[in-house]
């Protein structure tokens, strides 16, 4: 058996505590979202299919809980109660997959008792069940015909066909598939019989062929076995299934099976050269026949990981003061095969069958509104990628309000200080940017400076403002770029009558980067002698970001990738103290002198004379 680290009594268990994803999509090809919402509203929890986290519950061999006159369904009922509780929202549970061997002998009595127990889930949480060798005659395949199991759990029975996720069943009634909607995409759970016939595999292939862009989680009773070390290997039958079906279909990225113990896992390489994670989950050998122990697979597409945890809701629900020793030792399993994380670049893994289609460029008219004060983009420079942008080049303000920018190199910098680039943020309207090669020792760089007549040089934005820019810092981030400026207004705050700041030589508004790559936004408001300053966390390199500064004429909030940072000042702040000095992109003055210029990429920049909500930001995705 695999060694585990046992835990003592614990409170409410879950690895992840952020709200997220739901099932929706169903009937043979799809069901309406309204149907899914109606079904799930009968449960204790709700979820959201548009956010990047969701959980799949996996329930292995429950046969010792349904063993003739030794049957004890209570642990499984407690598991179902847990899945239907507030935990469904907290862990974002969209579906439950049973891995077969529901019962010990497959008798009418055992199957009937199990069927009654599963009624707790019916109409409340979508799930799949497949036959294990103990549920039917283990010497037969899915062409076996009628059985007590099929009458209760046949894939075409009303308990499944009425689920919003149900996609369809094989004609024999022993294989099925469900379509889940989670993390803004659809997924297939394919449930295959204990022994799949050629007809069954032809049906399964037809399912995948009809849904070529959907990732697939394959569930079946037998596929792999494990050494005590947790290293899994395909069984003889599993090898045949792998050779004839799994490895040929790149959509299958995860397989789950029971039957054998101890639990284990491995990673195999399919015909497309991609990883397939093969997992064994079975706890029937443990105290109380596994006590309805479940495994939760927490998918997190924002972090590109799957976090896995294994525990018994029945033991968890027992009074900690009254748990016996075996309950306390088995409440949660934390060995390497029971609690772990998988790193999966989902976009890359699914690219072979579901390549992401990036949004196309959007015209300026689509992102210019009534309150847009200025908007600049760099796809109209008419130069090849990597071409130098010469001094004197004018970048027009596409609002038509006259806030044009003029290119100027600092300190007689080389042509490479400012060049065109085809790189861009995936959600940016323009599919182009400028690459700045600023730095120190010696100071070098380039700026885009507003023309002297530009209204933005004097706009005070006392009704609120939103400053947005797409930015990327190169990887590796080479050299000393401490306190480089991204954008600013020229001039000294001391000349504007301010006395409370760090230095009278500082400009009245600037967006900068600290030595630790913390974003700094400092502004001298019009309504007081103060310099409220926002500080972000350390920003990443090699990755495009959407930055936004939002002021509602009362306070300022800085956003990175659509997320508000922590260190936004509570000090009131209204407007920007401008006094005719030019707006600048690419550097920040000190004592009316430019030192180093910006180092990195800058895409579209927009300034709005109003406080925007995140949903109205310039980007279509973060």
NUPAZA-851253 format. One record per residue (C-alpha): x, z negated, y negated. Coordinates in pm, whole numbers, plus 50000, padded with zeros to 5 digits. Each point is the difference from the previous one (the first is absolute). Layout:
<nufis>
NUFI     xx     zz     yy
NUFI      X      Z      Y
...
</nufis>
This chain:
<nufis>
NUFI     xx     zz     yy
NUFI  50000  50000  50000
NUFI  50108  50061  49644
NUFI  50125  49688  49830
NUFI  49804  49901  49692
NUFI  50040  49757  49715
NUFI  49693  49781  50010
NUFI  49841  49860  49690
NUFI  49817  49678  49952
NUFI  49662  49968  49833
NUFI  49957  50238  49713
NUFI  49734  50075  49745
NUFI  49836  50331  49930
NUFI  50222  50273  50149
NUFI  50083  50329  49844
NUFI  50315  50182  49898
NUFI  49842  50181  49710
NUFI  49750  49870  49749
NUFI  49913  50296  49781
NUFI  49662  50164  50004
NUFI  49972  50340  50147
NUFI  49864  50271  50219
NUFI  49682  50082  50190
NUFI  49856  50217  50261
NUFI  49778  50279  49890
NUFI  49976  50354  50151
NUFI  49824  50040  50322
NUFI  49747  50166  50224
NUFI  50137  50288  50193
NUFI  50204  50136  49712
NUFI  49922  49772  49707
NUFI  49749  49752  49872
NUFI  49909  49927  49645
NUFI  50165  49722  49806
NUFI  49653  49858  49941
NUFI  49948  49958  50375
NUFI  50335  49829  50035
NUFI  49928  49764  49713
NUFI  49663  49911  50146
NUFI  50154  49924  50338
NUFI  50282  49788  49870
NUFI  49776  49808  49761
NUFI  49848  49833  50305
NUFI  50337  49836  50070
NUFI  50151  49704  49822
NUFI  50266  50196  49813
NUFI  50036  50318  49802
NUFI  50290  50233  49942
NUFI  50116  50291  49789
NUFI  50117  50327  50153
NUFI  50180  50118  49687
NUFI  50276  49739  49986
NUFI  50330  50031  50193
NUFI  49962  49707  50241
NUFI  49776  49963  50304
NUFI  50008  49838  50342
NUFI  49922  50113  50354
NUFI  49908  49726  50248
NUFI  50119  50053  50357
NUFI  49845  49811  50291
NUFI  50170  50032  50341
NUFI  49892  49905  50353
NUFI  49716  49745  49985
NUFI  49931  50015  50374
NUFI  50059  49631  50075
NUFI  49728  49908  49750
NUFI  49750  50206  50205
NUFI  50075  49902  50358
NUFI  49674  49941  50189
NUFI  49912  49626  50007
NUFI  50326  49916  49818
NUFI  49899  50199  49693
NUFI  50062  49840  49659
NUFI  49896  50233  49716
NUFI  50034  49729  49732
NUFI  50356  50093  49896
NUFI  49902  50363  49949
NUFI  49691  49904  49804
NUFI  50223  49796  49770
NUFI  50232  50300  49961
NUFI  49707  50218  49897
NUFI  49877  49732  49761
NUFI  50345  49996  49842
NUFI  50005  50379  49961
NUFI  49660  49993  49831
NUFI  50082  49714  49767
NUFI  50154  50004  49655
NUFI  50318  50095  50187
NUFI  49866  50353  50021
NUFI  50038  50027  49624
NUFI  50319  49798  49974
NUFI  50179  50199  50271
NUFI  49800  50319  49934
NUFI  49903  50049  50363
NUFI  49853  50347  50044
NUFI  49974  50028  50377
NUFI  50060  49826  50333
NUFI  50144  50174  50308
NUFI  49962  49849  50348
NUFI  50269  50116  50244
NUFI  49806  49979  50327
NUFI  49944  49754  50287
NUFI  49707  49849  49822
NUFI  49906  49829  50327
NUFI  50167  49889  50322
NUFI  49786  50180  50261
NUFI  49776  50237  49804
NUFI  49692  49848  50159
NUFI  49652  50026  49851
NUFI  50016  49628  49915
NUFI  50339  50014  49829
NUFI  49926  50322  49813
NUFI  49663  49866  49889
NUFI  50153  49679  49868
NUFI  50272  50196  49819
NUFI  49744  50238  49856
NUFI  49796  49710  49866
NUFI  50313  49855  49840
NUFI  50091  50328  49830
NUFI  49655  50008  49844
NUFI  50143  49756  49746
NUFI  50194  50297  49859
NUFI  49736  50270  50036
NUFI  49891  50134  49663
NUFI  50245  49774  49820
NUFI  50356  50117  50076
NUFI  50089  50337  50154
NUFI  50197  49979  50326
NUFI  50101  50194  50309
NUFI  50018  49895  50364
NUFI  50163  50186  50288
NUFI  49995  49942  50375
NUFI  50284  49821  50176
NUFI  50057  50004  50375
NUFI  49806  49672  50038
NUFI  49693  50139  49824
NUFI  49946  50291  50238
NUFI  50136  50126  50333
NUFI  50373  50010  49919
NUFI  50053  50286  50243
NUFI  49789  50242  49793
NUFI  50042  50188  49676
NUFI  49756  50064  49717
NUFI  49795  50237  50220
NUFI  49883  49705  50214
NUFI  49641  50023  49880
NUFI  49765  49707  49957
NUFI  50117  49639  49991
NUFI  49884  49665  49868
NUFI  50273  50035  49738
NUFI  49876  50339  49878
NUFI  49642  49880  49976
NUFI  50109  49718  49768
NUFI  50311  50137  49828
NUFI  49979  50374  50058
NUFI  50143  50180  49700
NUFI  49676  50186  49940
NUFI  49781  49687  50009
NUFI  49794  49911  49690
NUFI  50222  49700  49925
NUFI  50277  50250  49913
NUFI  49811  50309  49882
NUFI  49831  49794  49729
NUFI  50334  49885  49858
NUFI  50096  50168  49672
NUFI  50348  50068  50139
NUFI  49889  50166  50324
NUFI  50146  50348  50035
NUFI  49894  50100  50349
NUFI  50036  49945  50375
NUFI  50113  50208  50296
NUFI  49717  50134  50221
NUFI  50088  49748  50272
NUFI  49943  49710  49758
NUFI  50334  49827  50058
NUFI  50205  50130  49706
NUFI  49918  49980  49631
NUFI  50139  50028  49651
NUFI  49923  49834  49669
NUFI  50086  50111  49648
NUFI  50094  49720  49763
NUFI  50026  50026  49624
NUFI  50271  49773  49862
NUFI  50272  50019  49735
NUFI  49836  50310  49851
NUFI  50034  50207  50314
NUFI  49842  50044  50344
NUFI  50151  49883  50329
NUFI  49901  50061  50362
NUFI  49987  49730  50267
NUFI  49999  50185  50332
NUFI  49885  49786  50294
NUFI  50094  50144  50342
NUFI  49887  49888  50343
NUFI  50211  49817  50259
NUFI  50075  50335  50163
NUFI  49933  50311  49794
NUFI  49919  50316  50194
NUFI  50096  50353  49902
NUFI  49651  50038  49858
NUFI  50044  49679  49802
NUFI  50332  50115  49857
NUFI  49851  50338  49909
NUFI  49726  49817  49811
NUFI  50258  49776  49825
NUFI  50205  50302  49903
NUFI  49688  50155  49855
NUFI  49945  49690  49787
NUFI  50351  50020  49856
NUFI  49977  50376  49950
NUFI  49677  49951  49804
NUFI  50164  49739  49777
NUFI  50353  50135  49959
NUFI  50076  49809  49681
NUFI  49903  49650  50119
NUFI  50255  49747  50132
NUFI  49908  49861  50342
NUFI  50027  49657  50159
NUFI  49967  50046  50376
NUFI  49858  49711  50203
NUFI  49988  49988  50379
NUFI  50033  49739  50271
NUFI  50325  50108  50165
NUFI  50288  50184  49838
NUFI  50312  49780  49987
NUFI  50136  49684  50160
NUFI  50255  49756  49862
NUFI  50308  49814  50109
NUFI  50013  49628  49927
NUFI  50220  50089  49704
NUFI  49709  50188  49842
NUFI  50152  50344  50057
NUFI  49719  50232  50104
NUFI  50014  50298  50237
NUFI  49741  50257  50099
NUFI  49833  49942  50336
NUFI  49976  50292  50243
NUFI  49648  50076  49880
NUFI  50107  49940  49641
NUFI  50282  50252  50039
NUFI  49751  50264  50113
NUFI  49772  49924  49707
NUFI  50298  50015  49766
NUFI  50125  50332  50139
NUFI  49665  50175  50014
NUFI  49836  49869  49685
NUFI  50160  49743  49770
NUFI  50338  50157  49926
NUFI  49842  50338  49938
NUFI  49774  49867  49724
NUFI  50189  49890  49691
NUFI  49687  49833  49863
NUFI  50041  49713  50250
NUFI  50233  49751  49832
NUFI  49893  49673  50169
NUFI  49884  49920  50353
NUFI  49849  49671  50115
NUFI  49947  49894  50360
NUFI  49939  49688  50207
NUFI  50000  49964  50381
NUFI  50360  49875  50037
NUFI  50159  49687  49870
NUFI  50217  49881  49831
NUFI  49940  50177  49666
NUFI  50264  50247  49888
NUFI  50070  50299  49785
NUFI  50220  50303  49966
NUFI  50035  50312  49788
NUFI  49998  50346  50159
NUFI  50072  50338  49843
NUFI  49735  50273  50032
NUFI  50042  50377  50015
NUFI  49997  50020  49621
NUFI  50292  49760  49985
NUFI  49790  49719  49856
NUFI  49964  49636  50104
NUFI  49710  49877  50210
NUFI  49966  49623  50018
NUFI  49895  49884  50347
NUFI  49862  49645  50025
NUFI  49880  49782  50290
NUFI  49757  49724  49912
NUFI  49874  49768  50273
NUFI  49955  49620  50011
NUFI  49787  49948  50311
NUFI  50288  49811  50164
NUFI  49994  49736  49727
NUFI  49803  49679  49975
NUFI  49625  50048  50030
NUFI  50042  50364  50098
NUFI  50130  50076  49654
NUFI  49706  49822  49833
NUFI  49878  50316  49829
NUFI  50336  50041  49828
NUFI  50015  50288  49754
NUFI  50273  50196  49835
NUFI  49953  50114  49641
NUFI  50183  50311  49883
NUFI  50020  49976  49620
NUFI  50064  50347  49862
NUFI  50153  50006  49652
NUFI  50046  50351  49864
NUFI  50136  49869  49671
NUFI  50294  49836  50180
NUFI  50013  50250  50289
NUFI  49982  49727  50263
NUFI  49775  49870  50275
NUFI  50010  49620  50029
NUFI  49887  49866  50337
NUFI  49881  49650  50090
NUFI  49852  49852  50320
NUFI  49782  49689  50026
NUFI  49691  49843  50157
NUFI  49707  49942  49762
NUFI  49841  49770  50261
NUFI  50296  49763  50005
NUFI  50034  50039  49626
NUFI  49645  49877  49950
NUFI  50053  49685  50203
NUFI  50049  49674  49813
NUFI  50381  49970  49968
NUFI  49974  49630  50088
NUFI  49826  50082  50327
NUFI  50192  50304  50122
NUFI  50165  49945  50333
NUFI  50364  50081  50045
NUFI  49948  50344  50152
NUFI  49760  50098  49723
NUFI  50251  49894  49738
NUFI  50276  50195  50173
NUFI  49791  50317  50035
NUFI  49814  50010  49669
NUFI  50246  50256  49862
NUFI  50275  50212  50155
NUFI  50307  50066  49788
NUFI  50249  50166  50233
NUFI  50149  50339  49920
NUFI  49732  50184  50194
NUFI  49707  49809  49852
NUFI  50083  49962  49632
NUFI  50200  50277  49837
NUFI  50005  50270  49736
NUFI  50037  50376  50041
NUFI  50144  50211  49722
NUFI  49825  50336  49989
NUFI  50023  50253  49720
NUFI  49642  50110  50050
NUFI  50018  50302  49770
NUFI  50312  50129  50174
NUFI  49872  49921  50350
NUFI  49671  50182  49939
NUFI  50147  50289  49803
NUFI  50025  50226  50304
NUFI  49623  50012  50051
NUFI  49865  49869  49668
NUFI  50242  50095  49724
NUFI  49918  49834  49671
NUFI  49875  50246  49744
NUFI  50140  49895  49664
NUFI  49769  50044  49704
NUFI  50068  50302  49788
NUFI  50091  49981  49633
NUFI  49721  49922  49754
NUFI  49961  50168  49662
NUFI  50064  49799  49687
NUFI  49631  50029  49910
NUFI  49916  49791  50308
NUFI  50195  49698  49874
NUFI  49946  50018  49625
NUFI  49707  49800  49873
NUFI  49852  49899  49668
NUFI  50238  49705  49965
NUFI  50316  50178  50120
NUFI  50253  49962  49719
NUFI  50279  50203  50160
NUFI  50075  50171  50330
NUFI  50327  50162  50105
NUFI  50092  50177  50322
NUFI  50299  50206  50106
NUFI  49869  50288  50211
NUFI  49987  50233  49700
NUFI  50369  50014  49921
NUFI  50033  50331  50184
NUFI  50333  49922  50163
NUFI  50130  49985  50353
NUFI  50034  49672  50181
NUFI  50319  49828  49882
NUFI  50036  50206  49684
NUFI  50132  49824  49692
NUFI  49743  49930  49729
NUFI  50180  50090  49680
NUFI  49999  49802  49679
NUFI  49722  50106  49766
NUFI  49760  50081  50284
NUFI  49648  49897  49899
NUFI  49764  49836  50249
NUFI  49652  50043  49861
NUFI  49743  49724  49979
NUFI  49723  50162  50201
NUFI  49727  49808  49817
NUFI  50066  50223  49701
NUFI  50040  49695  49777
NUFI  50353  50087  49896
NUFI  50203  49742  50191
NUFI  50260  50255  50112
NUFI  50333  49881  50142
NUFI  50339  50158  49930
NUFI  50294  49981  50241
NUFI  50322  49846  49870
NUFI  50312  49902  50191
NUFI  50167  49670  49917
NUFI  50373  49959  49934
NUFI  50073  50371  50060
NUFI  49899  49962  50364
NUFI  50040  50282  50251
NUFI  49732  50252  50087
NUFI  49932  49804  50321
NUFI  49867  49706  49792
NUFI  49655  50162  50012
NUFI  49885  50258  50253
NUFI  49670  50125  50139
NUFI  49882  49883  50341
NUFI  49729  50102  50244
NUFI  49977  49640  50122
NUFI  49677  49822  49914
NUFI  49773  49714  50092
NUFI  49743  50109  50260
NUFI  49715  49903  49768
NUFI  50142  50144  49678
NUFI  49807  50277  49822
NUFI  50315  50206  49944
NUFI  50228  50086  50290
NUFI  50319  49973  49797
NUFI  50218  49741  49830
NUFI  50317  49954  49800
NUFI  50315  49854  50147
NUFI  50196  49783  49758
NUFI  50366  49920  50071
NUFI  50061  49721  49752
NUFI  50246  49716  50038
NUFI  50274  49782  49855
NUFI  50379  50007  49965
NUFI  49977  50227  49820
NUFI  49645  49998  49866
NUFI  49824  50322  50081
NUFI  49651  50139  50044
NUFI  49722  50199  49840
NUFI  49674  49921  49825
NUFI  49675  50169  49907
NUFI  49916  49888  49647
NUFI  49668  50045  49823
NUFI  50006  50227  49699
NUFI  49996  49815  49668
NUFI  49642  50105  49924
NUFI  49864  49876  50336
NUFI  49698  49768  49954
NUFI  50121  49787  50291
NUFI  50291  49879  49788
NUFI  49755  49807  49785
NUFI  49703  49939  50233
NUFI  49950  49625  50038
NUFI  49752  50004  50293
NUFI  49813  49691  49884
NUFI  49696  50083  50214
NUFI  50215  50001  50312
NUFI  50236  50238  50174
NUFI  50123  50125  50338
NUFI  50351  50139  50041
NUFI  50061  50182  50331
NUFI  50304  50166  50152
NUFI  50113  50123  50341
NUFI  50351  49875  50069
NUFI  50251  50018  50284
NUFI  50340  49831  50021
NUFI  50257  50190  50208
NUFI  50119  49872  50336
NUFI  50272  49893  50011
NUFI  49966  49844  49655
NUFI  50359  50047  49892
NUFI  50174  49854  49696
NUFI  49912  49735  49744
NUFI  49662  50074  49842
NUFI  49905  49650  49887
NUFI  49746  50003  49716
NUFI  49955  50374  49995
NUFI  49688  50110  49818
NUFI  49717  50210  50143
NUFI  49807  50040  49674
NUFI  49980  49831  49661
NUFI  49929  50027  49631
NUFI  50308  50014  49780
NUFI  50074  49752  49719
NUFI  50074  49628  49961
NUFI  49728  49739  50038
NUFI  50175  49813  49719
NUFI  49923  50293  49770
NUFI  49635  49960  50098
NUFI  50004  49638  49879
NUFI  50027  49839  50344
NUFI  50212  49686  50036
NUFI  49905  49841  50334
NUFI  50165  50239  50244
NUFI  50320  49985  50200
NUFI  50176  50206  49732
NUFI  49889  50171  49678
NUFI  50192  50307  50123
NUFI  49760  50054  50292
NUFI  49740  50279  49964
NUFI  49633  49910  49962
NUFI  49900  50139  50340
NUFI  50204  50102  50303
NUFI  49982  50040  50378
NUFI  50336  49920  50162
NUFI  50174  49915  50326
NUFI  50194  49675  50049
NUFI  50325  49968  50200
NUFI  49788  49890  50299
NUFI  49775  50309  49958
NUFI  49719  49785  49862
NUFI  49774  50197  49771
NUFI  49981  49847  49651
NUFI  49731  50085  49747
NUFI  50045  49835  49662
NUFI  49768  50056  49704
NUFI  49971  49858  49649
NUFI  49623  49999  49937
NUFI  49838  50069  49666
NUFI  49801  49677  49983
NUFI  50278  49743  50034
NUFI  50371  49935  49974
NUFI  50079  49993  50374
NUFI  50153  50208  50276
NUFI  49791  49950  50318
NUFI  50201  50141  50289
NUFI  49901  50109  50352
NUFI  50241  49989  50295
NUFI  49951  50168  50337
NUFI  50160  49948  50337
NUFI  50307  50203  50103
NUFI  49892  50363  50008
NUFI  50096  50220  50296
NUFI  50235  50296  49989
NUFI  49946  50342  50153
NUFI  49624  49978  49958
NUFI  49763  50131  49735
NUFI  49793  49738  49818
NUFI  49714  50013  49754
NUFI  50060  49750  49719
NUFI  49727  49892  49760
NUFI  49985  49761  49706
NUFI  49642  49905  49911
NUFI  49902  49804  49689
NUFI  49636  49921  49918
NUFI  50073  49871  49646
NUFI  50026  49650  50144
NUFI  50263  50000  50272
NUFI  50240  50233  50178
NUFI  50014  50071  50374
NUFI  50269  50213  50163
NUFI  49922  50188  50322
NUFI  50242  50140  50257
NUFI  49840  50241  50243
NUFI  49654  49888  49892
NUFI  50079  49634  50067
NUFI  50017  49746  49716
NUFI  50332  49817  49987
NUFI  50016  49619  50000
NUFI  50188  49925  49680
NUFI  49766  50130  49734
NUFI  49986  49772  49694
NUFI  49686  49808  49914
NUFI  50106  50007  49635
NUFI  49751  50206  49796
NUFI  50117  50346  49902
NUFI  49823  50261  49789
NUFI  50141  50340  49917
NUFI  50358  50123  49956
NUFI  50191  49946  49676
NUFI  50102  50356  49920
NUFI  50120  50107  49656
NUFI  50076  50368  50010
NUFI  50305  49990  50226
NUFI  49997  50260  50284
NUFI  49875  49943  50350
NUFI  50277  50067  50254
NUFI  50003  50085  50369
NUFI  50323  49933  50189
NUFI  50169  49712  49814
NUFI  49957  49686  49788
NUFI  50173  49940  49669
NUFI  50172  49678  49901
NUFI  50102  49950  49637
NUFI  49870  50353  49944
NUFI  50266  50136  50234
NUFI  49960  50164  50342
NUFI  50236  49886  50271
NUFI  49946  50111  50356
NUFI  49722  50237  50095
NUFI  49754  49979  50289
NUFI  50123  50067  50354
NUFI  49741  50149  50234
NUFI  49690  50219  49996
NUFI  49706  49992  49761
NUFI  49682  50195  50068
NUFI  49677  50023  49799
NUFI  49961  49753  49714
NUFI  49666  49918  49838
NUFI  49906  49760  49721
NUFI  49635  49909  49956
NUFI  49850  49818  49704
NUFI  49789  49780  50227
NUFI  50044  49757  50288
NUFI  49945  50197  50322
NUFI  49889  49866  50336
NUFI  50229  50075  50294
NUFI  49746  50249  50134
NUFI  50050  50206  49684
NUFI  50378  50011  50017
NUFI  50181  50332  49994
NUFI  50073  50000  50374
NUFI  49770  50099  50285
NUFI  50189  49773  50240
NUFI  50246  49712  49976
</nufis>
